């Protein structure tokens, strides 16, 4: 496979645990660009391959890159006190 990339671009990715299969990973700025892996490292490697395939498809179909930054996803963790009466799964 010939590398056609002439400049670097930063893509945001989202990784979520997908029990019992491992991890689901996707690139929000590239619609439909998803992958998975049994480990986080494998999922990261697989999304890079998926992004490269996405770019090759754009070139083959003479399409341009979708507008980056239309959709932002932020993931944060919050500690929220819960009433003792509510039973949370452990």
Secondary structure, DSSP 4 states (H G I P E B T S, - for coil): ------S------EEEEETTTEEEEE-TTSTT-EEEESSHHHHHHHHHHHHHHHHHHHHHTT-PPPPTTSS------------TTSPPP-
